[in-house]
Each structure stands twice: as C-alpha cells, then as structure tokens.
Amino acid sequence: MDFFSHIKSVIGIILGLSITHLLKGAAKQIQHPGRSKPYWVHNLWAFYMFLLLLHFWWWEFNLHDIKQWLFVEYFFVILYIVLYYSVCALIYPEDLKDYKDYEDYFYSRKKWIFGILGFSYLMDLVDTFIKGQAYYSHYSIEYPIRNVSHFLLCLVAMKVDSKVFHSILVLVFLVYEFSYILRLF
C-alpha cells in the first residue's frame, strides 16, 4: 500500500464522519419536526457544507501526485479535513436544549461556524500549494480570489446579525460553488 492510499483512507474516515453528521442532523429534523423548528438558512448552510465536502473529496484526488510526503504535510491535510468536520458538528449540535430553535442556535454560534469555515479557505490555498506548482498554476486567478473573498465574507458573517445578509450570503455561496464546480470539472 502506498502512502497516498493511507492518507486517502484517513481523509475518507473524517470526511465520512462529516457527511454522517450532516445527514444525521437533517434526519433528526425530519424525524422530530416538533422538537426544534428548522431554519432554512441554517439548512442551506448544511447543504453547502455537504457540497463543499464532495468538492473537497474530488479535489483531494490530486494528492496522488505527491511522491514524497513529510509528516507536516500529512498533519496539515488531516487538520484541514478536521476543520470541515468541526463546521459540520457546529451546524448540527447534539441537542438544542439551550436554544429556542435552529435559527436561535445558528445566530448564537455564527462566530464559530464562520470563523472555522473562513479559516478553511486559507487552508485550501496551502493545500493546493502542497500539490505542487504545476497543479497550482493549473487554476486561474479566480482560485485565489475565490478563497480570499470567501474568507473575507466569512469574517463579515461573524459580525453581522442581519438575517437578510445571511440569507443572501448562503445563496451566493451555493450558486457560486455550483458554478465553480461545473466550470472546473
């Protein structure tokens, strides 16, 4: 077994846990609709994370091009996927006992959600760089602009309480991500 198979397995486990957490949270809303009122913005962020995880898994296939691995690179890639798991865990908590509903929960935890999500866009730049200059230069200037603008928008989302802003932001992120994936792959 080569090292890529090993790292792919570890990433796959954490990615699987992330997707499981999202699916379990969504199923809980369906199973017990009377316990906690769903919030459409929150649910769209959960769907966005699901899409981002699928995109991540597709993107990480290019790790097979790395022939020589150092522990620091291995640790970095694992830390990167752990960030995604952390956002998924924050989007769907184990319980909502301390909150009125998902809307109340979402806005009370937005600093954590968007702080970690924003940081993941910076980690993505490093992750792409690890794959090599040839891989990095394959993408246009849109790629670093995408990541930096998403990072900055997450910083704004941490501070802004406006429900209109968060409604528009999640729609913009979703439409852009679909567009980006379709144009890249």
Steps between C-alpha positions, in 0.01 A plus 500: 500500500644837404483806724227661289270206575571547869429873506196450276365253757547739792345787305214272396424408861482862615309602188255214560449614858434853375238388248347266758467790742321712237267218395424409860418864582271532200330169580442613859306800370282270292455241776408754768359808324322620814804506726696777331377720222729472193647817353546512126822708511652250742391210280650663191832542683482129585440423132787732404730305732386175341585643156834630630586155639427336165710763327780447754505125439517553125770767541713285731538231234796705379693408813607189308743725308705556814776238496686602815297568814620667815316469830424872499313465167312197626409683823392807301263306272345320798460830687335646190230231484453526878401864444219384274389246757499775763270719291267204441492426874421864572225517239315208658554484876420190702203680656335840504393505866657841559343660191150578375556347157757462222477868412588603855779242506642606162534867592641421843775283345566698180837628622627145542341369181628779278832530681586138430349504151694817417823348624437196278522721189849609604594138570375413151756734346781320685351160414506589131856627527607168660388322184772684309556805284377328183171413670465846656565677170233284332238726659432854393519811713139426595614233746694723744241777456226249585674386815597844625154645430330203671732546798415872520127433464522249785666768715210733422248221571653455845410862585174561316172399663275590208282210390477654153880505472529134606218399265671666205845376601403132509328531162804673349736235643282217366453644151867586473615156623275321249628728226862452606473120511328482162761723337796314655388144458 
